[in-house]
Amino acid sequence: MLLTAVNPLTLVYFFALAGTVSAVPGDWTGPGVFVVAAGLASLLWQTGLATVGAALGATVPVRVADLLGVVASLIVVALGATVVVVTAVT
């Protein structure tokens, strides 16, 4: 859940939704329910990803896992380079 809290796009999305939470002044139930629901949704999503990853990881051979790691790393480097180039151009 902490990863969701520090993800900039998630924060922007939650702030946008938080503006639509109608609450009576002095009443914490609307915002409280929103915060709890968002936290539980985040926890469920991350748990689901971890479960699927563990299940698939147990069936993938070591060489394939190594190859996937290299490909994933190259994708991250390419995305980072894209951000640097776009930032430098604009």
Secondary structure by P-SEA (a helix, b strand, c coil): cccccccaaaaaaaaaaaaacccccccaaaaaaaaaaaaaaaaaaaaaaaaaaaaaaaaccaaaaaaaaaaaaaaaaaaaaaaaaaaaac
